[in-house]
Amino acid sequence: MIRALLLGALLLAGLVVGPALLGHQGYVLIALEHWTVEMSVIALSIILIGGIIGFLLLEWLVHRLLWLVTGSKRWLGGLSSRRRKKAFTLGLVAMDEANFAEAEKQLAKAQSDQFSGVNLLAEAQVAVRRGDWDKAESLWQQACEYKASELAARLHLVERQLQLKKPDTALEQLQQLPEKHHSHPKVARLWCQALAEAGRWQELEQQLRSWKKQLGLQEYQSWAQLAAEGMFAELASKEGAHSLQQRWQALSRAKRQDVAFQAAYIDQLMAQGLHQQAEQLLVEFQKKGPQPALLPLYRQLRLSNPVNALKQLESWLKQDDSNAELLSVLGGVAMRSGDLALADRALGKALTLRDDPQDMRLLAEVKERLQQPQQALELYKASLDG
């Protein structure tokens, strides 16, 4: 625009000044070493204006040629991008249709940074479906180089290592994740699994404190109990029941009041044959009412006369006589202590409230001991149908 204005101004000046100069034949003399140029003022003006116009035309032509060249490159690049997007879409559709050969073929055409590694994740999934784990792992490693797909790819690598029973390698993969991903729920779960499978119970117990929110209360308690069981089992196997009891007493009050630790400790006491102490603690820890993590442990008691356990269970049933779970536990404890009549009543009532194959098999065993084979057979059949 500026150049056009300048050109217009020069032309206008020529129109105004030109006629005035026609009456004055001045001239311009340019003397160089070997030759001399002489012309009129009008001729010089025409040459200058023509030169400016020629320069502008040349500049426009160069810009036009450059635009045509770069524009065609962009057009060709856009065409190539559209082809890759189409191949990516066709690959996903083929994968969903279980046409893995076609999916692999199409996704191989979609090799571009524009997909931020998502194409690599899809191609790896196809490789998994075809059983080519080496290729899948290679693609996941490549996908880890993209921020958008790093987390998903790393999680796949971790799951693969856990599948191969290589928890230490899985932990190495998890440790390569950026700090911001450590609070991701699936990362927390896989980390717990890897630590548990590696037998690193102390580390698992410590890490769980920061994952309580991500795991949720129920899953947190499950992992906490597993960690405690692992620590107690390791201690008991190496140093015996006495060291186990000493370790329990040395724990902080908060941990001794933690239901997960209580369940793990009682379970290990029974594993060491200390059923009397286990019964005592089960009753003591549940003075305020039944705890879901502790209640099932009553079934593992092997005592000829578990008076305190039976008394506690019956007291709870007086407050809630239609609680199928309490009736089931009472029946199990009674049967193992030899009180077949109580076991028969409790399990029979539990089965009127719910159909539970485990209770059916237990009651069938009771019926056998009571010399009622026909009823026992019917219960065994019903448990198989359930």
Secondary structure, DSSP 8 states (H G I E B T S, - for coil): -HHHHHHHHHHHHHHHHHHHHHT---EEEEE-SS-EEEEEHHHHHHHHHHHHHHHHHHHHHHHHHHHHHHHHHHHHHHHHHHHHHHHHHHHHHHHHTT-HHHHHHHHHT---GGGTTHHHHHHHHHHHHTT-HHHHHHHHHHHTTSHHHHHHHHHHHHHHHHHTT-HHHHHHHHHTS-GGGTT-HHHHHHHHHHHHHTT-HHHHHHHHTTSHHHH-HHHHHHHHHHHHHHHHHHHHHHH-HHHHHHHHHHS-HHHHT-HHHHHHHHHHHHHTT-HHHHHHHHHHHTTTS--TTTGGGGGG---S--HHHHHHHHHHHHH-TT-HHHHHHHHHHHHHHT-HHHHHHHHHHHHHH---HHHHHHHHHHHHHTT-HHHHHHHHHHHHH-
